[in-house]
Amino acid sequence: MARETTHDERLRDLEAEAFRTGRTLAEHSEQLKTISEQQQTAFRNVDSLADAIGAPGDRSITQRLDTIERVLFALARAQGINPDNLS
């Protein structure tokens, strides 16, 4: 015959499930924070890129291209890519 689950056992199971759920929510919250930070960096980089190419009379084409290259390298690094290792 199957053993009945006691009130204490059921309470313990519920507490364990609540703990697991809380931990999972905390992990998701941290992941969302990281994604948000990466997006903010990407948006700043896009803004910098737009500024670099958006003012043709202010800087020479060489200076503007150098700025674009720096922005692209920073964006790659923010995504975990090391541009120096690419061939």
KOLVODO-517241 format. One record per atom (N, C-alpha, C): residue number from 1; residue in three letters; atom name; x, y, z. Coordinates in Angstrom, 1 decimal, always signed. Example, Ala and Ser with C-alpha at 12.3 -4.5 7.8 and 13.67 -1.06 7.14 Angstrom:
// KOLVODO-517241
- 1 ala N +13.2 -5.7 +7.8
- 1 ala CA +12.3 -4.5 +7.8
- 1 ala C +13.2 -3.3 +7.8
- 2 ser N +12.8 -2.2 +7.1
- 2 ser CA +13.7 -1.1 +7.1
- 2 ser C +12.9 +0.0 +7.9
END
This chain:
// KOLVODO-517241
- 1 met N +0.8 -1.2 +0.0
- 1 met CA +0.0 +0.0 +0.0
- 1 met C +0.9 +1.2 +0.0
- 2 ala N +0.5 +2.2 -0.8
- 2 ala CA +1.3 +3.5 -0.9
- 2 ala C +1.2 +4.2 +0.4
- 3 arg N +2.3 +4.8 +0.8
- 3 arg CA +2.4 +5.5 +2.0
- 3 arg C +1.9 +6.9 +1.8
- 4 glu N +1.1 +7.4 +2.7
- 4 glu CA +0.6 +8.8 +2.6
- 4 glu C +1.7 +9.8 +2.9
- 5 thr N +1.6 +10.9 +2.1
- 5 thr CA +2.6 +12.0 +2.4
- 5 thr C +2.1 +12.8 +3.6
- 6 thr N +2.9 +13.0 +4.5
- 6 thr CA +2.5 +13.7 +5.7
- 6 thr C +2.5 +15.2 +5.4
- 7 his N +1.9 +15.9 +6.3
- 7 his CA +1.8 +17.4 +6.2
- 7 his C +3.2 +18.0 +6.2
- 8 asp N +4.1 +17.5 +7.0
- 8 asp CA +5.5 +18.1 +7.1
- 8 asp C +6.2 +17.8 +5.8
- 9 glu N +6.1 +16.6 +5.3
- 9 glu CA +6.8 +16.2 +4.1
- 9 glu C +6.3 +17.1 +2.9
- 10 arg N +5.0 +17.3 +2.8
- 10 arg CA +4.4 +18.1 +1.8
- 10 arg C +4.9 +19.6 +1.9
- 11 leu N +4.9 +20.1 +3.1
- 11 leu CA +5.4 +21.4 +3.4
- 11 leu C +6.9 +21.6 +2.9
- 12 arg N +7.7 +20.6 +3.3
- 12 arg CA +9.1 +20.6 +2.9
- 12 arg C +9.3 +20.5 +1.4
- 13 asp N +8.4 +19.7 +0.7
- 13 asp CA +8.5 +19.7 -0.8
- 13 asp C +8.1 +21.1 -1.4
- 14 leu N +7.1 +21.7 -0.8
- 14 leu CA +6.7 +23.0 -1.3
- 14 leu C +7.8 +24.1 -1.1
- 15 glu N +8.4 +24.0 +0.1
- 15 glu CA +9.5 +24.9 +0.4
- 15 glu C +10.7 +24.7 -0.6
- 16 ala N +11.0 +23.5 -0.8
- 16 ala CA +12.1 +23.2 -1.8
- 16 ala C +11.7 +23.7 -3.2
- 17 glu N +10.5 +23.5 -3.6
- 17 glu CA +10.1 +24.0 -4.9
- 17 glu C +10.1 +25.5 -5.0
- 18 ala N +9.7 +26.2 -3.9
- 18 ala CA +9.7 +27.6 -3.8
- 18 ala C +11.2 +28.1 -3.9
- 19 phe N +12.1 +27.4 -3.2
- 19 phe CA +13.5 +27.8 -3.3
- 19 phe C +14.0 +27.7 -4.7
- 20 arg N +13.8 +26.6 -5.4
- 20 arg CA +14.2 +26.4 -6.7
- 20 arg C +13.7 +27.4 -7.7
- 21 thr N +12.4 +27.7 -7.5
- 21 thr CA +11.8 +28.8 -8.3
- 21 thr C +12.4 +30.1 -8.1
- 22 gly N +12.7 +30.5 -6.8
- 22 gly CA +13.3 +31.7 -6.5
- 22 gly C +14.7 +31.8 -7.1
- 23 arg N +15.4 +30.7 -7.0
- 23 arg CA +16.8 +30.7 -7.5
- 23 arg C +16.8 +30.9 -9.1
- 24 thr N +15.8 +30.2 -9.7
- 24 thr CA +15.7 +30.3 -11.2
- 24 thr C +15.3 +31.7 -11.6
- 25 leu N +14.4 +32.4 -10.8
- 25 leu CA +14.0 +33.8 -11.1
- 25 leu C +15.2 +34.7 -10.9
- 26 ala N +16.0 +34.5 -9.9
- 26 ala CA +17.2 +35.3 -9.7
- 26 ala C +18.2 +35.1 -10.8
- 27 glu N +18.4 +33.9 -11.3
- 27 glu CA +19.3 +33.7 -12.4
- 27 glu C +18.8 +34.4 -13.7
- 28 his N +17.5 +34.3 -13.9
- 28 his CA +16.9 +34.9 -15.1
- 28 his C +17.1 +36.5 -15.0
- 29 ser N +16.9 +37.0 -13.8
- 29 ser CA +17.0 +38.4 -13.5
- 29 ser C +18.5 +38.9 -13.8
- 30 glu N +19.5 +38.1 -13.4
- 30 glu CA +20.9 +38.4 -13.7
- 30 glu C +21.1 +38.4 -15.2
- 31 gln N +20.6 +37.4 -15.9
- 31 gln CA +20.7 +37.3 -17.3
- 31 gln C +20.1 +38.5 -18.0
- 32 leu N +18.9 +38.9 -17.6
- 32 leu CA +18.3 +40.0 -18.2
- 32 leu C +19.1 +41.3 -18.0
- 33 lys N +19.7 +41.4 -16.8
- 33 lys CA +20.5 +42.6 -16.5
- 33 lys C +21.7 +42.6 -17.4
- 34 thr N +22.4 +41.4 -17.6
- 34 thr CA +23.5 +41.4 -18.5
- 34 thr C +23.1 +41.7 -20.0
- 35 ile N +22.0 +41.2 -20.4
- 35 ile CA +21.5 +41.5 -21.8
- 35 ile C +21.2 +43.0 -21.9
- 36 ser N +20.6 +43.6 -20.9
- 36 ser CA +20.3 +45.0 -20.9
- 36 ser C +21.6 +45.8 -21.0
- 37 glu N +22.6 +45.4 -20.3
- 37 glu CA +23.9 +46.1 -20.3
- 37 glu C +24.5 +46.0 -21.7
- 38 gln N +24.4 +44.8 -22.3
- 38 gln CA +25.0 +44.6 -23.6
- 38 gln C +24.3 +45.4 -24.7
- 39 gln N +22.9 +45.5 -24.5
- 39 gln CA +22.2 +46.3 -25.5
- 39 gln C +22.5 +47.8 -25.3
- 40 gln N +22.7 +48.3 -24.1
- 40 gln CA +23.0 +49.7 -23.9
- 40 gln C +24.4 +50.0 -24.5
- 41 thr N +25.3 +49.1 -24.4
- 41 thr CA +26.6 +49.2 -25.0
- 41 thr C +26.5 +49.3 -26.5
- 42 ala N +25.7 +48.4 -27.0
- 42 ala CA +25.5 +48.3 -28.5
- 42 ala C +24.9 +49.6 -29.0
- 43 phe N +23.9 +50.1 -28.3
- 43 phe CA +23.2 +51.3 -28.7
- 43 phe C +24.2 +52.5 -28.7
- 44 arg N +25.0 +52.6 -27.6
- 44 arg CA +26.0 +53.6 -27.6
- 44 arg C +27.0 +53.5 -28.7
- 45 asn N +27.4 +52.3 -29.0
- 45 asn CA +28.3 +52.1 -30.2
- 45 asn C +27.7 +52.5 -31.5
- 46 val N +26.4 +52.2 -31.7
- 46 val CA +25.7 +52.6 -32.9
- 46 val C +25.6 +54.1 -33.0
- 47 asp N +25.3 +54.7 -31.8
- 47 asp CA +25.3 +56.2 -31.8
- 47 asp C +26.7 +56.8 -32.1
- 48 ser N +27.7 +56.2 -31.6
- 48 ser CA +29.1 +56.6 -31.9
- 48 ser C +29.4 +56.4 -33.4
- 49 leu N +28.9 +55.3 -33.9
- 49 leu CA +29.2 +55.1 -35.4
- 49 leu C +28.4 +56.1 -36.2
- 50 ala N +27.2 +56.4 -35.8
- 50 ala CA +26.4 +57.4 -36.6
- 50 ala C +27.1 +58.8 -36.5
- 51 asp N +27.6 +59.1 -35.3
- 51 asp CA +28.3 +60.4 -35.1
- 51 asp C +29.6 +60.4 -36.0
- 52 ala N +30.2 +59.2 -36.1
- 52 ala CA +31.5 +59.2 -36.8
- 52 ala C +31.3 +59.4 -38.3
- 53 ile N +30.2 +58.9 -38.8
- 53 ile CA +30.0 +59.1 -40.3
- 53 ile C +29.0 +60.1 -40.6
- 54 gly N +28.4 +60.8 -39.6
- 54 gly CA +27.3 +61.7 -39.9
- 54 gly C +27.7 +63.1 -40.1
- 55 ala N +29.0 +63.5 -39.9
- 55 ala CA +29.4 +64.8 -40.0
- 55 ala C +30.5 +64.9 -41.0
- 56 pro N +30.2 +64.9 -42.3
- 56 pro CA +31.3 +64.8 -43.3
- 56 pro C +32.3 +66.0 -43.3
- 57 gly N +31.8 +67.2 -43.0
- 57 gly CA +32.7 +68.3 -43.1
- 57 gly C +33.6 +68.5 -41.9
- 58 asp N +33.3 +67.8 -40.8
- 58 asp CA +34.1 +68.1 -39.5
- 58 asp C +35.4 +67.4 -39.5
- 59 arg N +35.5 +66.2 -40.1
- 59 arg CA +36.7 +65.4 -40.0
- 59 arg C +37.1 +64.8 -41.3
- 60 ser N +38.3 +64.5 -41.5
- 60 ser CA +38.7 +63.8 -42.8
- 60 ser C +38.2 +62.4 -42.8
- 61 ile N +38.1 +61.9 -44.0
- 61 ile CA +37.6 +60.5 -44.2
- 61 ile C +38.4 +59.5 -43.4
- 62 thr N +39.8 +59.7 -43.3
- 62 thr CA +40.6 +58.8 -42.6
- 62 thr C +40.3 +58.8 -41.1
- 63 gln N +40.0 +60.0 -40.5
- 63 gln CA +39.7 +60.1 -39.1
- 63 gln C +38.3 +59.4 -38.9
- 64 arg N +37.4 +59.6 -39.8
- 64 arg CA +36.1 +59.0 -39.6
- 64 arg C +36.2 +57.5 -39.7
- 65 leu N +37.0 +57.0 -40.7
- 65 leu CA +37.1 +55.5 -40.8
- 65 leu C +37.8 +54.9 -39.6
- 66 asp N +38.8 +55.7 -39.0
- 66 asp CA +39.5 +55.2 -37.8
- 66 asp C +38.5 +55.1 -36.7
- 67 thr N +37.6 +56.1 -36.5
- 67 thr CA +36.6 +56.1 -35.5
- 67 thr C +35.7 +54.9 -35.7
- 68 ile N +35.2 +54.6 -36.9
- 68 ile CA +34.3 +53.5 -37.2
- 68 ile C +35.0 +52.2 -36.8
- 69 glu N +36.3 +52.1 -37.2
- 69 glu CA +37.0 +50.8 -36.9
- 69 glu C +37.1 +50.6 -35.3
- 70 arg N +37.3 +51.7 -34.6
- 70 arg CA +37.4 +51.6 -33.1
- 70 arg C +36.0 +51.1 -32.6
- 71 val N +35.0 +51.7 -33.1
- 71 val CA +33.6 +51.4 -32.6
- 71 val C +33.3 +49.9 -32.9
- 72 leu N +33.6 +49.5 -34.1
- 72 leu CA +33.4 +48.1 -34.5
- 72 leu C +34.2 +47.1 -33.6
- 73 phe N +35.4 +47.5 -33.3
- 73 phe CA +36.2 +46.6 -32.5
- 73 phe C +35.6 +46.6 -31.1
- 74 ala N +35.2 +47.7 -30.6
- 74 ala CA +34.5 +47.7 -29.2
- 74 ala C +33.3 +46.9 -29.2
- 75 leu N +32.5 +47.0 -30.3
- 75 leu CA +31.3 +46.2 -30.4
- 75 leu C +31.6 +44.7 -30.4
- 76 ala N +32.6 +44.3 -31.2
- 76 ala CA +33.0 +42.9 -31.2
- 76 ala C +33.4 +42.4 -29.8
- 77 arg N +34.2 +43.2 -29.2
- 77 arg CA +34.7 +42.8 -27.8
- 77 arg C +33.5 +42.7 -26.8
- 78 ala N +32.5 +43.6 -27.0
- 78 ala CA +31.3 +43.5 -26.1
- 78 ala C +30.5 +42.3 -26.3
- 79 gln N +30.7 +41.7 -27.5
- 79 gln CA +30.0 +40.5 -27.8
- 79 gln C +30.8 +39.2 -27.6
- 80 gly N +32.0 +39.4 -27.0
- 80 gly CA +32.9 +38.3 -26.6
- 80 gly C +33.8 +37.9 -27.8
- 81 ile N +33.9 +38.7 -28.8
- 81 ile CA +34.8 +38.4 -30.0
- 81 ile C +36.0 +39.2 -29.9
- 82 asn N +37.2 +38.5 -30.0
- 82 asn CA +38.4 +39.3 -30.0
- 82 asn C +38.8 +39.5 -31.5
- 83 pro N +38.7 +40.7 -32.0
- 83 pro CA +39.0 +41.0 -33.4
- 83 pro C +40.5 +40.8 -33.7
- 84 asp N +41.3 +40.9 -32.8
- 84 asp CA +42.8 +40.6 -33.0
- 84 asp C +43.1 +39.2 -33.4
- 85 asn N +42.2 +38.3 -33.1
- 85 asn CA +42.4 +36.8 -33.4
- 85 asn C +41.8 +36.4 -34.7
- 86 leu N +41.0 +37.3 -35.3
- 86 leu CA +40.4 +37.0 -36.6
- 86 leu C +41.4 +37.2 -37.7
- 87 ser N +41.3 +36.3 -38.7
- 87 ser CA +42.2 +36.4 -39.8
- 87 ser C +41.5 +36.7 -41.1
END
